[in-house]
Amino acid sequence: MQQQKVLDNIIKDCFWDLNFTDKDIKDIINSKDIKRKSFLFNKILLNSTNLFMDLKIFSNDDLKILIEKFEVPKFNYDYIFRRKNIVEVYFLDKPLLIDELKWVA
């Protein structure tokens, strides 16, 4: 039930302009093709309104590879950098690099 909500959300937020189904997303998740997984990861990272929940569809191993492999493009750099850093902090326990979100003592 929860997984179906996640898949529906991904389709709504990330694939509104394409004819993707939940089966298509499941096929990507279950494949060994890192390029396909990277495509899906990028769509979720850039467009999801429920980022952490949606990214949990990937295995921890895949997620680690996809996060570390992702390069922030020059276009819309600040927005994408922030989203990537938040994902790094949440999933990989990396340092928070966004000054406005750091706790100040």
C-alpha positions in Angstrom: 0.0 0.0 0.0 2.7 2.5 1.0 4.9 1.6 -2.0 1.9 2.2 -4.3 1.5 5.7 -2.8 5.2 6.4 -3.4 5.0 5.2 -7.0 2.0 7.3 -7.6 3.7 10.3 -6.1 6.8 9.8 -8.3 4.7 9.5 -11.4 2.7 12.6 -10.5 5.8 14.8 -9.6 8.5 13.5 -11.8 6.9 11.9 -14.9 3.8 14.2 -15.5 5.2 14.9 -19.0 5.9 11.2 -19.9 3.8 8.1 -20.1 5.4 6.2 -17.2 3.7 3.6 -15.2 4.4 2.1 -11.8 5.6 -1.0 -13.6 8.1 1.1 -15.5 9.5 2.4 -12.3 9.6 -1.0 -10.7 11.4 -2.4 -13.7 14.1 0.3 -13.4 14.5 -0.3 -9.6 14.8 -4.0 -10.2 17.2 -3.8 -13.1 21.0 -3.9 -12.9 21.3 -0.9 -15.3 22.8 1.9 -13.3 22.1 4.4 -16.2 18.4 3.7 -15.9 18.6 4.0 -12.2 20.5 7.2 -12.5 17.8 8.6 -14.8 15.1 7.8 -12.2 17.2 9.2 -9.4 17.7 12.4 -11.2 14.0 12.8 -11.9 13.2 12.2 -8.2 16.0 14.5 -6.9 15.0 17.4 -9.1 11.2 17.1 -9.0 9.9 15.1 -6.0 7.8 16.9 -3.4 8.4 14.0 -1.0 12.1 13.5 -1.6 13.2 11.2 1.2 10.3 8.9 1.0 10.5 8.6 -2.8 14.3 8.0 -2.8 13.7 5.1 -0.4 12.5 3.0 -3.3 16.2 2.4 -4.1 18.3 -0.1 -2.2 20.8 1.5 0.2 23.7 0.3 -2.0 22.2 1.8 -5.1 21.3 5.0 -3.4 24.9 5.5 -2.1 26.2 5.0 -5.6 23.7 7.3 -7.2 24.2 10.1 -4.7 27.9 10.0 -4.9 27.9 9.8 -8.7 25.5 12.7 -9.2 27.1 16.0 -10.4 25.3 19.2 -9.7 24.7 21.0 -13.1 25.4 24.7 -13.6 21.8 25.3 -14.4 19.8 25.9 -11.3 22.9 25.1 -9.3 21.9 26.5 -5.9 18.5 24.7 -5.8 20.0 21.4 -7.0 23.0 21.7 -4.7 20.8 22.1 -1.7 18.6 19.2 -2.5 21.6 16.9 -3.1 23.3 18.0 0.1 20.1 17.4 2.1 19.9 13.9 0.6 23.6 13.3 1.4 23.1 14.4 5.0 19.9 12.2 5.4 21.1 9.0 3.7 24.9 9.1 3.9 25.5 11.1 7.1 27.6 13.6 5.3 28.2 17.1 6.6 25.5 19.8 6.1 26.9 22.5 3.7 23.9 24.8 3.7 24.7 27.6 6.1 21.1 28.7 6.6 20.2 25.3 7.9 23.1 24.8 10.3 22.5 25.1 14.1 24.3 28.1 15.5 25.6 27.9 19.1 
